[in-house]
């Protein structure tokens, strides 16, 4: 029976995507690991690899199609001995292969086929198990429990070879489904119809939301409503940092390295998370996770939204290494070429709008992070020197947004003090 190629979930939060480009055509032979298509998620454009070998019998979803749901059938793969005449059985088998996946109209229910479709992907501990349709059918025939099988395909997906080499294990009886309590609908303001009616007599243009903007709107609304934010503010003197940065850049010029103020901020925050380790944590529902290393996310503005690539083990890296890595991540973020593991994770984030002339602002925490540092511009201001005389210094205003479930006021104050100390004494960060 022909194998359905399904729209993959390329990240844990992906629900739909755009099939940007097919790299194969009908009649092409593919092997496991061959790149077949480019798929746009809400965050990035990623390559989709074949997990089985065979011939592309039919492409169901044309390139450029938007709103393709995860697990929709996008193509059909033929194995040895199968022909295009067999494809009709797949299309009529109750699958979600849609000729127009981006259509807002719901597809009518398909009639049941003579041959049953592959079993739906099972779940383990509430997480969906990824397996190819052929692997699921073989597992069902052999009585295998997919939850007990490790996948060797891309991103841990279970493929044909995994189930063929597995020993039969009785499948656990499915637990009775529980009807979840209906969650109250979040307050989202006036309805679309109400807003359109209000401005019906004013000239305007409707701009549809793309996947990234929908995700940003949903996640930050949820964060602001569900995370108990509080805010801590400090002014940081950065004259010593600016002088030290200038000296380092002169020495690093032959190597083609130019450090930014943001590189120092990343390093200062990473070290502060080591100096105040209780704050190096995330919220995990019924517990917190406290980390040994400092994984720091940095907001990067791109057209239509933003990314927060994560610099892992930032406390262990030199300023020049952080600078190089940040430049690479930012460049690929603007091209939407980051892989999910490069922008997911971390316990702490930085949002710097100083280069846009913003003096100070409050940032929204990106769950499950426990805090985010909002950084303003360095501004010349009158200050009182250590000798009591009035002088001029460069002051940078920062605001630490904190999740009160993870970090209490005194702990947050200690973290922000450590960040301030590191930035005002930059040479100590090299010790």
C-alpha positions in Angstrom: 0.0 0.0 0.0 1.4 3.4 -0.9 2.9 5.4 2.0 1.4 8.8 3.0 4.0 11.5 3.5 2.6 13.7 6.3 3.2 17.4 7.1 5.9 17.1 9.8 6.0 18.8 13.2 9.4 20.5 12.9 9.2 22.1 16.4 7.3 21.1 19.6 4.9 24.0 19.1 4.2 23.8 15.4 0.6 23.2 14.4 0.7 24.3 10.8 3.2 25.6 8.3 3.7 26.7 4.7 5.0 24.2 2.1 7.4 26.7 0.6 9.2 24.6 -2.0 9.3 21.0 -3.3 12.8 19.8 -4.1 11.5 16.6 -5.7 8.9 15.9 -8.4 6.6 13.1 -9.1 8.5 10.1 -10.4 11.7 10.9 -8.4 13.3 8.2 -6.3 14.2 9.2 -2.8 16.1 7.5 0.0 16.0 8.0 3.8 17.7 11.3 4.6 17.1 12.9 1.2 15.8 16.5 1.4 12.4 16.6 -0.2 11.0 20.0 0.6 11.4 23.3 2.4 8.8 24.1 5.0 8.2 27.4 6.7 7.2 27.3 10.3 6.2 30.3 12.4 9.9 30.9 13.1 12.1 29.5 10.3 12.4 27.8 6.9 13.5 24.2 7.4 14.4 21.3 5.2 12.1 18.2 5.3 13.9 14.9 4.9 12.6 11.6 3.6 12.4 8.8 6.2 11.6 6.0 3.9 12.8 5.0 0.4 10.6 4.8 -2.7 9.3 6.8 -5.6 7.3 10.0 -5.3 3.9 8.8 -6.7 1.9 12.0 -6.2 2.4 15.4 -4.8 -0.9 16.3 -2.9 0.0 19.8 -1.6 1.5 22.2 -4.1 4.4 24.4 -3.1 3.4 27.8 -1.8 0.4 26.3 0.1 -0.1 28.0 3.5 -1.8 26.8 6.6 -1.0 23.1 6.0 -1.8 21.3 9.3 0.6 19.0 10.9 -0.1 15.4 9.8 -2.0 16.5 6.7 -1.0 14.3 3.7 1.3 16.3 1.5 2.5 13.5 -0.9 2.4 9.8 -1.6 5.4 7.5 -1.7 5.4 4.3 -3.7 7.4 1.2 -2.8 8.7 -1.6 -5.0 5.8 -3.2 -6.8 3.4 -0.3 -6.4 2.2 2.0 -9.1 0.3 5.2 -9.5 -2.9 3.2 -9.9 -2.7 2.3 -6.2 -2.8 5.9 -5.0 -6.5 6.2 -5.2 -6.8 3.9 -2.2 -4.7 6.2 -0.1 -6.6 9.4 -1.1 -9.9 7.7 -0.1 -8.7 6.3 3.1 -10.0 8.9 5.5 -6.7 10.8 5.4 -6.5 14.6 5.6 -5.0 15.0 2.2 -6.6 18.3 1.1 -6.4 19.7 -2.4 -6.5 23.2 -0.9 -5.0 23.0 2.6 -5.1 26.7 3.1 -8.8 27.0 2.5 -10.7 28.3 5.5 -13.7 26.0 4.7 -13.7 22.7 6.7 -13.1 19.7 4.5 -16.1 17.2 4.4 -15.5 13.9 6.2 -14.2 11.2 3.8 -16.0 7.9 3.4 -14.3 5.0 5.2 -12.1 2.9 2.9 -11.9 -0.8 2.5 -8.4 -0.8 3.8 -8.0 0.9 7.2 -5.5 3.8 7.4 -2.4 3.7 9.5 -3.2 4.1 13.2 -2.9 7.6 14.6 0.4 8.5 16.2 0.2 7.3 19.8 1.3 9.3 22.8 3.6 8.7 25.7 3.4 10.8 28.8 1.2 13.2 26.9 3.7 13.7 24.1 3.0 12.6 20.6 5.2 9.9 19.3 6.5 10.6 15.7 6.4 7.6 13.4 6.0 7.1 9.6 2.6 5.8 8.5 4.3 2.6 7.2 6.1 2.1 10.6 2.7 2.5 12.4 1.0 -0.1 10.1 3.8 -2.6 10.6 3.8 -2.0 14.4 0.0 -2.6 14.4 0.4 -5.8 12.4 3.1 -7.1 14.7 1.4 -6.0 17.9 4.3 -3.6 18.8 4.0 -0.8 21.3 5.6 2.2 19.6 6.2 3.8 23.0 8.8 1.2 23.6 10.7 1.7 20.3 13.4 4.3 19.8 13.3 6.1 16.5 16.4 6.3 14.2 14.9 8.8 11.7 15.2 12.5 11.7 14.4 14.1 15.1 13.9 10.7 16.6 11.1 9.7 14.2 10.3 5.9 14.1 10.8 4.5 10.6 10.3 1.1 8.9 13.6 -0.4 10.0 13.0 0.4 13.6 9.8 -1.6 13.8 11.0 -4.5 11.6 14.0 -5.0 14.0 11.9 -4.7 17.2 10.7 -7.5 19.4 6.9 -7.8 19.8 5.7 -6.2 23.1 2.1 -6.3 24.2 0.5 -2.9 23.8 -0.9 -1.4 27.0 -4.6 -1.1 27.1 -5.6 2.5 26.3 -6.8 4.4 29.3 -10.4 5.7 29.2 -10.4 9.2 27.8 -11.2 11.9 30.2 -13.2 14.8 29.2 -11.1 17.9 30.1 -12.8 20.7 31.9 -13.6 23.6 29.6 -11.0 26.3 30.1 -12.4 29.9 30.3 -11.8 31.8 27.1 -9.1 34.5 27.7 -10.2 38.1 27.4 -8.9 39.2 24.0 -10.7 42.6 23.6 -13.3 43.5 21.0 -14.2 40.9 18.4 -13.0 41.3 14.8 -16.5 42.2 13.6 -16.8 44.9 16.3 -13.5 46.4 15.3 -14.4 46.3 11.6 -17.7 48.0 12.3 -16.1 50.7 14.4 -13.7 51.7 11.6 -16.0 50.9 8.6 -16.2 54.6 7.6 -12.4 55.2 7.8 -10.0 54.3 4.9 -7.8 51.3 5.9 -6.1 48.2 4.6 -6.5 44.8 6.2 -3.1 43.1 6.8 -3.5 39.3 7.5 -1.4 37.9 10.3 1.4 35.5 9.2 2.4 32.5 11.4 5.1 34.4 13.3 2.8 37.3 14.2 0.0 34.9 15.3 2.5 33.1 17.5 3.9 36.3 19.0 0.4 37.5 19.8 -0.7 34.3 21.4 2.5 33.7 23.5 2.9 37.2 24.8 -0.8 37.5 25.6 -0.6 34.3 27.5 2.6 35.4 29.2 1.2 38.8 30.3 -2.0 37.2 31.6 -0.5 34.1 33.3 3.0 35.2 34.5 3.0 37.3 37.7 5.5 40.0 36.5 7.3 42.4 38.7 9.9 44.9 37.7 13.2 46.1 39.1 15.1 49.1 37.7 18.7 50.3 38.0 20.9 52.9 36.4 24.3 51.5 35.4 27.4 53.6 34.8 29.1 52.3 31.6 32.0 54.8 31.1 34.6 52.1 32.3 33.0 49.6 30.0 33.1 51.9 27.0 36.8 52.7 27.7 37.7 49.0 28.2 35.7 48.0 25.0 37.7 50.6 23.0 41.0 49.2 24.2 40.0 45.6 23.5 38.7 46.4 20.0 42.1 48.0 19.1 43.9 44.9 20.3 41.4 42.6 18.5 41.3 44.6 15.2 44.0 42.3 13.6 41.8 39.4 14.2 38.7 41.1 12.6 36.8 41.1 15.9 34.8 44.0 17.1 33.0 43.7 20.4 29.7 45.5 20.9 28.2 46.7 24.2 25.6 44.0 23.9 28.4 41.4 24.0 29.4 42.7 27.4 25.8 42.7 28.5 25.4 39.0 27.5 28.6 38.1 29.4 27.6 40.1 32.4 24.1 38.4 32.6 25.6 34.9 32.1 28.1 35.4 34.9 25.4 37.0 37.2 23.4 33.8 36.8 26.4 31.9 38.1 26.9 34.4 41.0 23.2 34.1 41.9 22.5 30.5 40.9 19.0 30.3 42.5 17.9 32.8 39.8 19.1 30.6 37.0 15.9 28.7 36.7 12.6 28.3 34.7 9.0 27.6 35.7 7.9 24.0 34.9 4.3 24.0 36.0 4.5 22.2 39.4 8.2 22.8 39.9 11.2 24.9 38.9 14.2 23.7 37.0 17.5 25.2 38.2 20.5 25.0 35.8 24.2 24.7 36.2 25.2 26.6 33.0 24.0 30.0 31.8 22.0 29.7 28.6 21.1 33.3 27.6 18.5 34.2 24.9 18.9 37.5 23.1 16.0 39.2 21.2 16.7 39.9 17.5 14.4 42.0 15.5 13.5 40.7 12.0 11.0 41.7 9.4 7.6 41.0 10.8 8.6 39.8 14.2 11.5 38.7 16.3 13.6 35.7 17.3 15.3 34.9 20.6 18.4 32.8 19.7 20.0 31.2 22.7 23.7 31.3 23.5 24.4 28.1 25.4 27.1 28.0 28.1 27.5 31.7 27.8 29.3 31.9 31.1 32.1 29.7 29.8 32.7 31.6 26.5 35.1 34.5 25.9 33.7 37.9 24.8 35.1 37.3 21.3 33.4 33.9 21.0 30.1 35.3 22.2 30.4 38.2 19.7 31.1 35.8 16.8 28.3 33.4 17.8 25.8 36.2 18.3 26.6 37.8 14.9 26.1 34.4 13.2 22.8 33.7 15.0 21.4 37.2 14.3 22.3 36.9 10.6 20.6 33.5 10.3 17.6 34.7 12.3 17.0 37.5 9.9 17.0 35.0 7.1 14.8 32.7 9.1 17.3 29.9 8.9 17.6 29.0 12.6 16.9 25.5 13.7 14.5 25.1 16.6 17.2 24.1 19.1 18.9 27.4 18.4 16.0 29.6 19.5 14.4 27.3 22.1 15.5 27.0 25.7 17.5 29.2 28.0 16.5 30.5 31.4 17.0 34.3 30.9 16.6 36.7 28.0 18.0 40.1 27.0 16.1 42.7 24.9 18.2 45.7 24.0 16.5 48.7 22.4 19.4 51.1 23.2 20.5 51.3 19.6 17.0 52.7 18.7 17.4 55.6 21.2 15.0 54.1 23.8 16.0 55.3 27.3 14.1 52.6 29.2 11.2 50.2 28.8 9.6 47.1 30.3 9.9 43.7 28.5 7.5 40.8 28.7 8.9 37.5 29.9 9.1 34.7 27.4 7.9 31.6 29.3 9.3 29.4 30.7 12.1 31.9 31.3 12.1 33.4 34.8 13.4 36.9 33.8 14.2 39.2 31.0 16.5 42.3 31.0 15.3 45.3 29.1 18.3 47.5 28.1 18.1 51.2 27.2 20.5 53.5 25.6 23.7 54.9 27.2 23.0 58.6 27.8 25.2 61.3 29.1 23.8 62.6 32.4 25.0 64.7 35.4 26.0 62.4 38.3 27.5 62.9 41.7 31.1 61.6 41.8 32.7 59.6 44.6 34.2 62.9 45.9 30.8 64.5 46.1 31.4 66.7 43.1 28.9 67.0 40.2 30.3 65.5 37.0 29.0 63.9 33.7 28.8 60.2 33.2 27.3 57.7 30.7 24.3 56.0 32.3 22.4 53.0 30.9 19.0 52.4 32.3 17.9 48.7 32.6 14.7 47.0 33.8 14.6 43.4 35.0 11.2 41.8 34.5 10.8 38.9 36.9 8.5 35.9 37.2 7.5 36.0 40.9 6.7 32.3 40.9 10.4 31.6 40.4 12.3 34.6 41.8 11.2 36.7 44.8 12.1 40.4 45.2 15.3 40.1 47.2 16.6 37.4 44.9 15.8 39.5 41.8 17.5 42.5 43.4 20.7 40.4 44.0 20.7 39.2 40.4 20.3 42.8 39.1 23.1 44.0 41.5 25.4 41.3 40.1 24.7 42.4 36.5 25.4 46.0 37.5 28.6 45.1 39.2 29.8 43.1 36.2 29.1 45.9 33.8 30.6 48.6 36.0 33.8 46.6 36.5 34.2 44.9 33.1 37.7 43.7 33.6 36.5 41.4 36.4 34.5 39.5 33.8 37.8 38.3 32.2 39.2 37.0 35.5 
